[in-house]
Amino acid sequence: MQQGAAAGGMQQGAGGAGGMQQGIGATGNQQQGAGGMQQQGGGRQQGSSRDGVMMMNLRVLDDEDDFVPPGAGGGGMQGMVDTMMSMNFVGMGIEEIEFFRKDYVIPGKIAFLNKHIIEKNDVQHRKITEIDGFPVIDNEYARRLPGFGTSSMEALGTGRLVASSVAGSMMSAAAPATAAAAAEKSEPSDLEPETSAEGKHEPIFLLAAGLQAASPNQLDLNSVEPQELVVLESPQEQEPEELVAPESPQEQQESNKDIFSNDVKDQEAIALELEAKAVAERMAKKKNKIDKTCTKVLEGVPDAKDFPARLPPNFEKVTVNLWDHPDAKRLLAGLSEEAVKACVTENNLDFFYNKGLQQNDLLNFEQQKGYTVMNLDCRDTQGDTLAALLLVLDDAGAVAALSPLERRAESVNLRAPGEVLFATGHNGAGVWRWREGAAAVERLPLETDSHTLWYSAAHEAYFGMEPPSKVQKNAPSVASAWSPAGEQLFSFVQDKAHINYITVDDDAMYVSLRASAALEKVDLATSEVEWVLGGTHSTFTITDAEGNEYAPTGEDTWRDGFGSWHHQHKFQHLDATHFSLFDNHVDEQKSFIDDEVSRMVVLEIDEEAKTAREIFAFKTGDQAMIYGGADVLPSGNVVGSSYPDFVYPALEDQSYQQNLWEVTPEGEVAWRVGVRGPNPWAPEDADGAPFSHRIDVCEEAPVGWVVFNVERFYERPPVSRPCATAGGAVRFLAFNTLRTQGDGQGVAFLYDAVAKATAATQVFTFQKSWLPRAVELQVPEGPARDAPLSLVVVNAWKESATHSIGAFSDLPRCEEVPRGNRIIAEEEGA
């Protein structure tokens, strides 16, 4: 990674989006100033030393991280000293503080901690008001500092404690084995503290979890009160006898036992005790949050809504038992008794479809093989996952493939044909090659949030979010990009925004901000916010599908229910003027605004006039507190998903815990899949009593079966019925086999069956989001115009579709053929 003080490098300041930005240039290289990472707008300079002191960063371990008490293996803390000196990151869990005592230091190499935490000996106490008058910011601030992406935040070593050399450079965190090997090769003199011009050893200092000063000026250690930070200046000045290294790792662990523990408790018992405390703390915070912000009381399940059945006209129905699939049987065999009772029922997938409504103007639709992929998971009444899988359904109403997951996925889409890209949060991201079987899963070197993960071939990068901290929980605020090797290339911060989806084009990122009901367009080179679509700070005046107009107010909140959509999911860029989203229609009190249902929405904007209007809006009939999406299909239909707030097992239309939809531009259901399951509150209930589909009236987490989003793809490039232009060309629409984050290359041929030769060839580009784009092939004058022709369309992955279209002279004239029924008019193409 090349580093240099260049524009498009890592920047932070008060301007732009009010957040921290890190630019990505044309080459995708990350850049860093020679003096370290700089923050604009009066920010602190990070990376160079001041008075011989270098600021350091740390994070709190997440719930899924393994907890290893210091000294519990691998030679303990003393054995890690050399490794510490080569790292720049502290990966220490808040729980570990209890293992440290005030008098424990490693002479001349680590000096800590803050007495407010140490003397209280309280793992739940994390806050300090200030250091030298500088406000203290939580761990999430440290996690967002430029250059400290999640790829350099791995837990290092058995003690999970590493320190930085006082040398001026900042080294990337490496694997423990690599770092240890490097330390072993270093000369002893390399491990001694640096010496200043005055001949005095320069200190290293370590801030406890939760401590990070934010100020226009770098923290000056000389101005910090002695009782606030303990700093050792030289190994000669303090050398506690108990820290003399034992002769063997086993003896070393025994020697350090009293240092790391306040008594002689077994380390495993202490770890369990700390985990119990952490769980109790989380539950208490959750209860306090409910008590403070929610006064609603659920007084029984409300009556079912009275509306017509949401089914295709003249539909065909197929019922499938998911558990008959061989890989589902293997998943079932590993489920707990609790999970089986709460999740498993026979014949749990119902397919309803009308092939004619699905086809629209697509050519040979009956021979076209389509699939829908999704995450599918079942949760208990606390919202915890009992079973999780990736699932591929074919358009004939069958389970094509599935892959069980240890942790539920949320974002699911296609990286390439046959490659399902998914994200599971702190458990990582992966690619499932679904045609090769359930076990064909490749883990990616990325630690991402689960809400969204896309691969852009044009940028050669993955786009998603950094995982949120414990404090943020499920509300990520850092949009990022990574190279295929896991190197962070870009970072954009919006505090408290709850970013839940990201899409990109050539030079911009589009960031869905759930908390402000908006989409931001962010320049990838400068990290500047170009405009905001939605919410009270919208750049655009918005008109909804019913003609209501919403002009931006500039207010700092949307709690009054302002705007057309609220709490949206999968707000995405389709092209320069079209966007789609799922409008959950929920306010911050976790109530449905005006008791309305959730919607699938497509928008059209005018950047110059700063106006936007809903050109499609389908009311699902469900009130989905979270999740959902709306994707435009090659047919012009819209596919998405939703789930109800209450389930009514006795009513077929409202008996499903999860619904998948395909809807025509007129709002007619063309395809529906319903997922059925037991009542998670009363699995033994055989009477079909209605039940709530979320854990609490004051909470948003669902129970039972749920899907985050769905993604459609095809075996061959879909093509619309061709027509003949007045100028002698065959005109048609062509679509790639999957949606991408950039237009893809294609080529089309006309083959003359009589001459046994190619009559015409045209290179073109597939529109990335399946919006209609016309392709024309000029037919030579002469015999070719009366010969039977075959139309061949091929994409960059060499997937092809071949259609016999007859003679050019027999094709209908384009001006006489009504355009396909589509939400968005076709774009002139090649």
C-alpha positions in Angstrom: 0.0 0.0 0.0 1.5 3.2 -1.1 1.4 6.1 1.4 1.8 9.7 0.6 0.2 13.1 1.3 -2.1 13.2 -1.6 -5.7 14.4 -2.3 -8.1 11.6 -1.9 -6.1 10.3 1.1 -7.6 9.7 4.5 -9.3 12.8 5.8 -11.4 13.8 8.7 -13.1 17.1 9.4 -16.1 19.0 10.4 -17.2 19.6 6.8 -19.0 17.4 4.3 -21.2 14.9 6.1 -20.0 15.9 9.5 -18.2 12.6 9.7 -14.8 11.2 9.1 -13.9 10.5 5.5 -11.2 8.5 3.8 -11.0 8.9 0.1 -10.5 6.3 -2.5 -8.7 7.3 -5.7 -8.9 5.9 -9.1 -6.3 3.2 -8.3 -8.0 2.4 -5.0 -4.7 3.0 -3.1 -4.9 4.2 0.4 -2.7 7.2 1.1 -1.2 8.6 4.2 0.8 11.7 5.0 4.5 11.4 5.8 3.7 12.8 9.2 0.9 10.3 9.8 -2.8 10.5 9.3 -4.1 14.0 9.3 -7.5 15.3 10.2 -8.8 18.4 8.5 -10.7 21.2 10.2 -8.5 21.5 13.3 -8.4 17.8 13.9 -5.7 15.9 15.8 -2.6 14.7 13.9 -2.2 11.0 14.5 1.0 9.0 13.8 3.8 11.4 14.7 5.0 11.7 18.2 4.6 14.7 20.5 6.8 14.9 23.5 7.8 11.3 22.7 4.2 10.0 23.1 2.2 8.2 20.6 -1.6 7.9 20.9 -2.9 4.4 20.6 -6.3 2.8 19.9 -8.3 -0.2 21.1 -11.6 -1.8 20.8 -13.8 -3.9 23.1 -14.2 -7.5 22.1 -17.5 -8.3 20.5 -20.0 -10.8 21.9 -18.8 -13.5 19.4 -15.1 -13.0 20.2 -13.5 -15.8 22.3 -12.5 -14.5 25.7 -9.0 -15.5 26.8 -7.9 -14.2 30.2 -4.4 -12.7 30.2 -1.8 -15.3 31.1 -4.1 -18.2 30.2 -1.9 -19.7 27.6 0.8 -19.3 25.1 3.4 -18.1 27.5 1.2 -15.4 29.2 1.7 -11.7 29.2 5.4 -11.8 29.9 6.0 -13.9 26.9 4.2 -11.4 24.8 6.4 -8.4 25.6 8.5 -8.7 22.4 5.4 -9.1 20.3 3.9 -6.0 21.9 6.7 -3.8 20.8 5.9 -4.4 17.1 2.2 -3.7 17.1 0.1 -0.5 16.9 -3.2 -1.8 18.2 -4.7 -2.7 21.5 -7.2 -5.5 21.3 -8.3 -5.8 24.9 -11.8 -6.7 26.1 -13.4 -4.6 28.8 -13.8 -7.8 30.8 -10.1 -8.2 31.1 -9.7 -5.1 33.2 -10.6 -7.1 36.3 -7.5 -9.2 35.8 -5.2 -6.2 36.2 -4.0 -4.7 39.4 -2.7 -1.2 40.0 0.8 -2.3 40.7 1.1 -4.5 37.6 3.3 -3.0 34.9 5.8 -4.2 32.4 8.8 -1.9 33.1 9.5 0.7 30.5 7.2 -0.9 28.0 3.7 -0.5 29.1 2.3 2.0 31.6 -1.3 2.0 32.6 -4.2 2.3 33.4 -6.7 4.9 34.5 -7.3 4.8 38.2 -11.0 5.4 37.7 -11.4 2.0 36.2 -8.7 0.1 38.2 -9.7 1.3 41.7 -13.3 0.6 41.1 -12.4 -2.9 39.8 -15.7 -2.8 38.0 -16.0 -4.4 34.6 -19.2 -2.4 33.9 -17.6 1.0 34.6 -16.3 2.4 31.3 -16.8 6.1 31.4 -14.4 8.9 32.5 -15.6 12.5 32.0 -12.3 14.0 30.7 -8.5 13.9 30.6 -6.8 17.2 30.8 -10.1 18.8 30.0 -10.6 16.8 26.8 -13.9 14.9 26.5 -13.7 11.1 26.4 -15.2 9.4 23.4 -16.3 5.7 23.4 -14.5 2.9 21.6 -16.3 3.4 18.4 -14.4 6.6 17.9 -11.1 4.7 18.1 -12.3 2.1 15.7 -13.0 4.7 13.1 -9.6 6.4 13.1 -8.1 6.4 9.6 -5.8 3.4 9.1 -7.5 1.4 11.9 -10.0 -0.5 9.9 -11.3 -3.9 11.0 -8.5 -5.7 9.1 -6.0 -4.3 11.6 -8.3 -5.0 14.6 -7.8 -8.7 15.0 -7.3 -10.0 18.5 -3.6 -10.6 18.7 -2.0 -13.1 21.0 -3.4 -15.1 23.9 -3.5 -12.1 26.3 -5.2 -9.9 23.6 -3.0 -7.1 24.6 -0.5 -5.5 22.3 1.3 -2.2 22.4 3.0 0.1 20.0 6.7 0.8 19.6 7.5 4.4 20.4 9.1 4.8 17.0 7.4 7.3 14.8 6.1 4.8 12.3 2.7 3.1 12.5 2.8 -0.5 11.5 -0.2 -2.5 10.4 -1.3 -5.2 12.8 -0.1 -8.6 11.8 -1.0 -12.2 12.7 0.3 -13.2 16.2 2.6 -15.8 14.8 4.1 -13.4 12.3 4.6 -10.7 14.9 6.2 -13.1 17.4 8.6 -14.4 14.7 9.6 -10.9 13.9 10.2 -10.1 17.5 12.4 -13.2 18.0 14.6 -12.0 15.1 14.9 -8.5 16.6 18.0 -7.6 18.5 17.5 -7.0 22.2 18.3 -3.3 21.7 15.4 -3.0 19.3 13.0 -3.7 22.2 14.3 -1.0 24.5 12.3 2.2 24.7 13.5 5.0 22.4 15.8 7.6 23.9 15.1 11.3 23.4 17.6 14.1 22.7 17.9 14.6 26.5 19.0 11.0 26.9 15.8 10.1 28.7 13.7 7.0 27.9 10.5 8.0 26.1 7.4 6.5 27.6 4.7 4.4 26.0 1.2 4.8 27.5 -1.8 2.7 27.2 -5.4 3.9 27.5 -8.0 1.7 29.1 -11.1 0.6 27.2 -13.3 3.5 26.4 -10.6 6.2 26.7 -9.9 8.3 23.7 -9.4 12.0 23.9 -10.9 14.1 21.1 -9.5 17.6 20.8 -8.2 20.1 18.3 -4.8 19.4 19.8 -3.1 16.2 20.5 -3.2 15.0 24.1 -0.1 16.3 25.9 1.0 13.7 28.4 2.9 16.4 30.4 -0.3 18.2 31.2 -2.2 15.0 32.4 -2.5 14.8 36.1 -0.3 12.0 37.6 -3.2 10.3 39.2 -4.9 10.0 35.8 -2.2 8.1 34.0 0.7 6.1 35.4 3.7 6.2 33.1 7.0 4.4 33.5 9.8 6.3 31.9 12.6 3.7 32.1 13.1 0.0 32.8 15.8 1.1 35.3 13.5 3.2 37.3 10.9 0.5 38.1 11.4 -3.2 37.8 8.9 -5.1 39.9 10.5 -8.3 41.2 7.4 -10.4 40.4 7.7 -9.8 36.7 11.0 -11.6 36.3 10.3 -14.2 33.6 10.1 -17.8 34.8 12.2 -20.5 33.2 9.3 -22.1 31.5 5.8 -21.1 30.2 4.2 -23.4 32.8 6.2 -21.7 35.6 5.5 -18.4 34.1 1.7 -18.9 34.2 2.0 -19.9 37.9 4.2 -16.9 38.6 1.7 -14.5 37.0 -1.3 -16.0 38.6 -1.5 -13.6 41.5 -0.8 -10.7 39.2 -3.6 -11.2 36.9 -6.2 -12.2 39.5 -7.4 -10.7 42.7 -7.7 -14.2 44.2 -6.9 -17.7 43.2 -10.1 -18.3 41.3 -9.9 -20.7 38.4 -9.5 -18.6 35.2 -12.3 -20.4 33.5 -14.7 -19.7 36.4 -13.7 -16.0 36.3 -14.3 -15.8 32.6 -17.8 -17.3 33.1 -18.5 -14.9 35.9 -17.5 -12.0 33.7 -19.6 -13.2 30.9 -22.6 -13.5 33.3 -22.0 -9.9 34.4 -21.8 -8.7 30.8 -25.1 -10.5 29.9 -26.7 -9.0 33.0 -25.5 -5.6 32.0 -26.8 -5.9 28.5 -30.2 -7.1 29.8 -30.3 -4.2 32.2 -29.5 -1.7 29.5 -32.2 -3.2 27.3 -34.8 -3.0 30.0 -33.8 0.6 30.9 -34.1 1.5 27.2 -37.6 0.1 27.0 -38.6 1.8 30.3 -37.3 5.1 29.1 -38.5 5.3 25.5 -41.5 3.1 25.2 -44.8 3.3 27.1 -46.8 1.0 24.8 -48.6 -2.1 26.2 -49.7 -4.9 24.0 -53.2 -5.7 25.1 -53.7 -9.0 23.2 -53.3 -9.7 19.5 -55.3 -7.3 17.4 -57.9 -8.6 14.9 -56.6 -9.6 11.5 -56.8 -6.8 8.9 -59.6 -7.1 6.4 -58.2 -7.0 2.9 -58.5 -9.2 -0.2 -56.2 -12.2 -0.5 -52.8 -11.1 -1.8 -52.5 -13.8 -4.5 -51.9 -13.8 -8.2 -55.0 -14.1 -10.4 -55.5 -17.6 -11.8 -52.5 -18.8 -9.8 -50.9 -22.1 -9.7 -49.9 -23.4 -6.2 -47.0 -25.6 -5.2 -46.4 -26.6 -1.5 -42.9 -27.8 -0.5 -41.5 -29.3 2.6 -38.1 -27.7 3.1 -37.0 -30.5 5.4 -37.2 -33.1 2.6 -34.1 -31.6 1.1 -31.0 -33.7 2.0 -29.0 -30.7 3.3 -32.1 -29.6 5.3 -32.2 -33.0 6.9 -28.6 -32.7 7.9 -29.4 -29.2 9.4 -32.4 -30.7 11.2 -30.3 -33.5 12.7 -28.0 -30.9 14.4 -30.8 -28.7 15.8 -31.6 -28.6 19.5 -34.9 -29.9 20.8 -35.9 -26.3 21.5 -35.1 -25.3 17.9 -37.0 -28.2 16.4 -40.2 -27.3 18.4 -40.0 -23.6 17.6 -39.0 -23.8 13.9 -39.9 -27.1 12.3 -43.2 -27.9 10.6 -44.0 -29.9 7.5 -45.0 -28.3 4.2 -43.7 -24.9 5.2 -43.2 -23.3 1.8 -46.2 -22.3 -0.4 -45.5 -21.0 -3.9 -48.2 -19.1 -5.8 -47.5 -17.9 -9.3 -49.0 -16.7 -12.6 -46.4 -17.3 -15.4 -48.1 -14.9 -17.8 -47.7 -12.0 -15.3 -44.1 -13.0 -14.7 -43.2 -13.1 -18.4 -44.4 -9.7 -19.6 -42.6 -9.3 -23.0 -39.6 -11.6 -22.3 -38.8 -14.1 -25.1 -39.2 -17.8 -24.4 -39.8 -17.2 -20.8 -40.9 -20.8 -20.2 -37.4 -22.0 -21.1 -35.8 -19.3 -19.0 -34.5 -20.7 -15.7 -34.7 -18.2 -12.8 -33.7 -18.5 -9.2 -34.3 -16.5 -6.0 -31.6 -16.6 -3.2 -32.0 -15.4 0.4 -31.0 -15.8 3.9 -33.6 -17.6 6.0 -33.4 -18.0 9.7 -35.6 -18.9 12.7 -35.4 -17.1 16.0 -36.6 -17.7 19.5 -38.7 -15.4 21.7 -35.6 -13.5 22.7 -34.7 -12.9 19.1 -31.7 -15.3 19.2 -31.1 -17.5 16.1 -32.1 -21.1 16.4 -31.5 -22.2 12.8 -30.0 -20.3 9.8 -29.4 -21.1 6.2 -28.8 -19.8 2.7 -31.6 -20.9 0.4 -32.0 -21.0 -3.4 -35.5 -21.5 -4.8 -36.2 -22.1 -8.5 -39.1 -20.5 -10.3 -40.8 -23.8 -10.6 -41.5 -24.0 -6.9 -38.7 -26.2 -5.6 -35.7 -25.9 -3.3 -32.7 -25.8 -5.6 -30.0 -25.7 -2.9 -29.4 -24.7 0.7 -26.4 -24.3 3.0 -26.7 -24.3 6.8 -25.0 -21.4 8.6 -23.5 -21.2 12.1 -24.7 -17.6 12.3 -27.4 -16.0 10.3 -26.6 -14.0 7.2 -28.4 -10.8 6.3 -27.1 -9.3 3.1 -27.2 -11.8 0.2 -26.5 -11.2 -3.5 -24.4 -12.6 -6.3 -20.7 -11.9 -6.8 -20.7 -13.9 -10.1 -22.8 -16.6 -11.6 -23.1 -19.5 -9.1 -21.4 -17.4 -6.3 -23.6 -16.2 -3.5 -22.0 -13.4 -1.5 -23.2 -13.1 2.0 -22.3 -11.3 5.3 -22.9 -12.6 8.8 -21.4 -9.7 10.8 -18.6 -10.4 13.2 -18.5 -14.0 12.1 -17.3 -12.8 8.7 -18.4 -12.8 5.1 -18.2 -15.6 2.6 -19.0 -16.9 -0.9 -21.2 -20.0 -1.4 -20.8 -21.8 -4.7 -24.2 -23.2 -4.5 -24.1 -25.5 -7.5 -21.2 -27.4 -5.8 -23.1 -28.3 -2.6 -23.9 -27.0 0.9 -20.2 -27.2 2.0 -18.8 -25.2 -0.9 -18.3 -22.1 1.2 -15.3 -19.8 1.1 -14.6 -17.4 3.9 -13.5 -14.0 2.8 -10.7 -12.0 4.7 -13.2 -9.3 5.6 -14.8 -8.4 8.9 -18.0 -6.6 7.8 -21.3 -5.7 9.2 -24.1 -8.0 8.1 -26.5 -5.4 6.6 -24.9 -5.2 3.1 -21.9 -6.4 1.2 -21.5 -6.0 -2.6 -18.6 -6.7 -4.9 -17.8 -4.2 -7.6 -15.7 -5.6 -10.5 -15.1 -2.1 -11.8 -13.5 -1.0 -8.5 -12.1 -4.4 -7.7 -13.4 -3.9 -4.2 -16.0 -5.1 -1.7 -18.4 -2.4 -0.4 -20.1 -2.7 3.0 -19.9 -1.4 6.6 -17.6 -1.9 9.5 -19.2 -3.9 12.3 -20.7 -1.7 14.9 -19.4 -1.7 18.5 -21.4 -3.1 21.4 -22.6 0.4 22.2 -24.0 0.7 18.6 -25.2 -2.8 18.6 -27.0 -3.2 15.2 -26.6 0.4 14.1 -23.5 0.6 11.8 -22.2 4.0 11.0 -19.0 3.4 9.0 -19.3 2.7 5.2 -16.2 1.1 3.9 -14.5 -0.6 0.9 -12.0 -3.4 1.0 -9.7 -5.0 -1.5 -10.2 -8.7 -2.2 -7.2 -9.3 0.1 -9.0 -7.5 2.9 -7.1 -4.2 2.9 -9.4 -1.3 3.7 -9.5 1.2 0.9 -12.2 3.6 1.9 -14.0 4.8 5.0 -17.0 7.1 5.4 -18.6 7.9 8.8 -22.0 9.0 9.7 -22.5 8.9 13.4 -25.8 7.5 14.7 -27.0 7.1 11.1 -27.7 3.4 11.1 -26.4 2.7 7.6 -28.2 -0.3 6.4 -27.4 -0.5 2.6 -24.8 0.6 0.2 -24.7 0.7 -3.6 -22.1 2.2 -6.0 -21.6 3.4 -9.5 -18.5 4.6 -11.3 -17.6 7.5 -8.9 -20.1 7.6 -6.1 -21.4 5.6 -3.2 -25.1 5.7 -2.2 -25.6 5.2 1.5 -28.9 4.4 3.0 -29.4 6.1 6.4 -32.2 4.4 8.3 -32.1 6.8 11.2 -32.8 9.9 9.1 -35.0 8.2 6.4 -32.6 9.3 3.7 -30.1 8.3 1.0 -26.8 10.2 0.6 -24.7 10.4 -2.5 -21.0 10.4 -1.5 -18.2 11.1 -3.9 -15.7 8.2 -3.7 -12.7 10.4 -4.5 -13.4 13.3 -2.0 -15.9 11.7 0.4 -18.1 14.8 0.1 -21.8 14.4 0.3 -23.3 15.6 -3.0 -26.9 15.4 -2.1 -29.4 13.9 0.3 -32.6 12.2 -0.8 -35.3 12.0 1.9 -35.7 13.1 5.5 -35.9 16.6 6.9 -32.5 17.6 5.3 -33.4 16.4 1.8 -31.9 18.2 -1.1 -35.1 17.2 -3.1 -38.7 18.0 -2.8 -40.5 14.6 -2.9 -43.9 13.7 -4.2 -45.3 10.3 -3.1 -47.5 8.0 -5.1 -50.7 9.6 -3.8 -49.5 13.1 -4.8 -48.5 14.4 -1.4 -45.5 16.7 -1.5 -42.7 16.8 1.1 -40.4 19.8 1.0 -37.3 19.6 3.3 -37.7 21.4 6.6 -34.1 21.4 7.8 -35.2 20.1 11.2 -32.8 17.8 13.1 -35.3 15.0 13.7 -37.8 13.0 11.8 -39.7 11.7 14.9 -42.8 13.6 13.9 -43.2 11.2 11.0 -42.1 13.7 8.3 -41.7 12.3 4.8 -43.0 9.6 2.5 -40.9 6.7 3.8 -39.5 5.9 7.2 -37.0 3.4 8.7 -36.4 2.2 5.1 -34.2 -0.8 4.0 -32.3 -1.6 0.8 -32.5 2.0 -0.4 -30.4 1.6 -3.6 -29.2 3.3 -6.7 -30.5 1.8 -10.0 -29.2 4.4 -12.4 -28.6 8.2 -12.4 -32.3 9.0 -12.1 -33.9 5.9 -10.5 -33.8 4.4 -7.0 -35.7 1.8 -5.1 -36.3 1.1 -1.4 -38.4 -0.8 1.1 -40.5 1.6 3.2 -41.0 -0.1 6.6 -43.0 3.0 7.6 -41.9 2.9 11.2 -41.1 5.7 13.6 -38.5 5.8 16.4 -41.0 4.7 18.9 -41.2 1.4 17.0 -44.8 2.1 15.9 -46.2 2.1 12.4 -47.0 5.6 11.3 -50.7 6.2 10.9 -51.0 2.4 11.3 -50.0 2.1 7.6 -48.4 -1.0 6.1 -44.9 -1.4 4.6 -44.3 -0.7 0.9 -42.0 -1.5 -2.0 -41.1 1.8 -3.7 -39.4 2.9 -6.9 -38.4 6.6 -7.3 -37.4 8.9 -10.2 -35.4 12.0 -9.5 -34.4 15.2 -11.4 -31.0 16.3 -10.0 -31.2 19.6 -11.8 -34.7 20.5 -10.6 -34.1 18.9 -7.2 -37.4 17.0 -7.3 -38.2 13.3 -6.7 -41.4 11.3 -7.2 -42.6 7.8 -6.4 -43.3 6.1 -9.7 -44.2 2.8 -8.1 -45.5 1.9 -4.7 -46.9 -1.5 -3.7 -48.5 -1.8 -0.2 -47.5 -5.3 0.9 -50.3 -5.6 3.5 -47.6 -6.5 6.0 -46.3 -4.3 8.8 -42.6 -5.2 8.7 -40.7 -3.5 11.5 -37.4 -4.1 9.8 -35.8 -5.7 6.7 -37.3 -5.9 3.2 -36.3 -4.7 -0.3 -37.6 -3.8 -3.8 -35.6 -4.8 -7.0 -36.7 -4.1 -10.6 -36.7 -7.3 -12.7 -36.0 -7.8 -16.4 -39.7 -8.3 -16.9 -40.4 -4.9 -15.4 -41.9 -6.4 -12.3 -40.6 -5.7 -8.8 -39.4 -8.4 -6.4 -39.0 -8.0 -2.7 -39.9 -9.4 0.8 -41.8 -8.5 3.9 -43.1 -10.1 7.1 -46.2 -9.4 9.2 -46.2 -7.9 12.7 -48.8 -10.5 13.7 -49.4 -14.0 12.3 -52.9 -15.5 12.0 -52.4 -19.3 11.4 -56.2 -19.8 10.8 -56.2 -17.4 7.8 -54.2 -18.8 4.9 -53.3 -15.3 3.4 -52.1 -14.1 6.8 -50.7 -17.4 8.2 -47.1 -16.9 6.9 -44.3 -15.6 9.0 -42.4 -14.4 5.9 -43.6 -13.4 2.4 -41.7 -13.0 -0.8 -43.3 -10.9 -3.6 -43.1 -10.3 -7.3 -45.5 -7.6 -8.4 -46.4 -6.1 -11.8 -46.2 -2.3 -12.4 -49.9 -2.1 -11.8 -49.5 -3.7 -8.3 -50.8 -7.1 -9.2 -49.2 -10.0 -7.5 -47.4 -12.3 -10.1 -45.5 -14.6 -7.7 -45.6 -15.1 -3.9 -43.8 -17.5 -1.6 -45.1 -17.8 2.0 -42.9 -19.3 4.8 -44.9 -21.0 7.5 -43.7 -22.1 11.0 -44.9 -23.0 14.5 -45.9 -20.4 17.0 -42.6 -19.6 18.7 -44.4 -18.5 21.8 -46.4 -21.7 22.1 -44.9 -24.4 19.9 -47.4 -27.0 21.1 -50.4 -24.9 20.1 -52.6 -26.9 17.7 -55.5 -24.5 17.7 -53.9 -21.9 15.5 -54.0 -19.0 17.9 -52.7 -15.7 16.4 -49.4 -14.4 17.8 -46.9 -11.5 17.7 -44.0 -11.8 15.3 -41.5 -9.7 17.3 -40.0 -10.2 20.8 -41.8 -7.2 22.4 -44.1 -4.4 21.6 -41.2 -2.0 22.5 -38.6 -3.9 20.5 -38.1 -4.5 16.7 -36.4 -7.9 16.6 -38.6 -10.6 14.9 -39.3 -14.1 16.2 -39.9 -17.2 14.1 -38.9 -17.4 10.5 -37.6 -14.2 8.7 -35.7 -13.1 5.6 -33.5 -10.0 5.4 -33.6 -9.6 1.6 -34.0 -11.6 -1.6 -32.0 -11.6 -4.9 -33.2 -12.9 -8.2 -30.8 -14.3 -10.9 -31.0 -16.3 -14.1 -29.1 -19.1 -16.0 -29.1 -17.2 -19.3 -29.4 -13.5 -20.2 -33.1 -12.6 -20.5 -34.1 -11.0 -23.8 -37.3 -9.2 -24.8 -39.3 -10.0 -28.0 -37.6 -8.3 -30.9 -39.0 -5.9 -33.5 -37.8 -4.4 -36.8 -36.9 -0.7 -37.0 -37.7 1.4 -40.0 -33.9 1.6 -40.6 -33.4 -2.1 -41.0 -32.3 -3.1 -37.5 -33.5 -5.8 -35.1 -34.3 -4.1 -31.8 -34.6 -5.8 -28.4 -33.9 -5.4 -24.7 -31.1 -7.5 -23.1 -30.5 -8.2 -19.4 -27.6 -9.7 -17.6 -28.0 -12.9 -15.6 -27.6 -11.1 -12.3 -27.6 -7.6 -10.9 -24.2 -6.0 -10.5 -22.7 -2.7 -9.2 -21.6 -1.6 -12.6 -22.7 -2.1 -16.2 -21.4 -5.3 -17.8 -20.2 -6.0 -21.3 -22.2 -8.0 -23.7 -22.2 -9.0 -27.3 -25.2 -9.9 -29.6 -25.2 -11.8 -32.9 -27.6 -12.5 -35.7 -27.0 -15.9 -37.3 -28.3 -16.5 -40.8 -29.4 -20.2 -40.9 -29.4 -20.3 -44.7 -26.0 -18.8 -45.3 -24.7 -20.5 -42.1 -22.9 -17.2 -41.3 -23.2 -14.4 -38.9 -25.3 -11.6 -40.4 -24.6 -8.9 -37.8 -22.7 -8.4 -34.6 -23.0 -5.7 -31.9 -21.1 -5.1 -28.7 -23.2 -3.4 -26.0 -23.4 -2.9 -22.2 -25.9 -4.5 -19.8 -27.6 -2.1 -17.5 -26.4 -3.0 -14.0 -29.8 -3.0 -12.2 -31.9 -4.6 -15.0 -33.4 -1.3 -16.2 -34.4 -1.6 -19.8 -31.7 -0.8 -22.4 -32.3 -1.2 -26.1 -29.9 -3.0 -28.4 -30.0 -2.8 -32.2 -28.4 -5.1 -34.8 -28.3 -3.8 -38.3 -29.4 -6.5 -40.8 -27.7 -6.2 -44.2 -29.9 -5.6 -47.2 -30.4 -8.6 -49.5 -31.2 -12.3 -48.8 -30.3 -12.0 -45.1 -33.5 -10.0 -44.5 -35.7 -12.9 -45.7 -33.6 -15.7 -44.1 -34.6 -17.3 -40.8 -32.4 -15.7 -38.1 -31.2 -16.7 -34.7 -30.5 -14.1 -32.0 -27.6 -14.9 -29.7 -26.8 -12.8 -26.6 -23.6 -13.5 -24.6 -22.3 -11.9 -21.3 -18.8 -11.5 -19.9 -19.1 -14.8 -18.1 -19.8 -16.5 -21.4 -23.4 -17.3 -20.4 -25.5 -17.2 -23.6 -29.1 -17.3 -24.7 -30.1 -18.3 -28.3 -33.5 -17.6 -29.7 -35.0 -18.3 -33.2 -36.7 -15.1 -34.2 -37.7 -15.9 -37.9 -37.0 -13.6 -40.8 -36.4 -9.9 -40.4 -39.1 -9.2 -42.9 -41.6 -11.0 -40.7 -40.9 -9.2 -37.5 -43.4 -6.6 -36.3 -42.5 -3.0 -36.8 -41.3 -1.4 -33.6 -43.4 1.7 -34.1 -46.5 -0.5 -34.2 -45.6 -2.7 -31.2 -46.7 -1.4 -27.8 -43.7 -1.1 -25.4 -43.6 -3.7 -22.7 -45.5 -2.8 -19.6 -42.7 -1.3 -17.5 -42.3 1.1 -14.6 -39.2 2.7 -16.3 -39.0 3.5 -20.0 -36.3 1.8 -22.0 -33.0 3.6 -22.4 -31.5 4.0 -25.9 -28.5 1.7 -26.1 -26.1 0.3 -28.7 
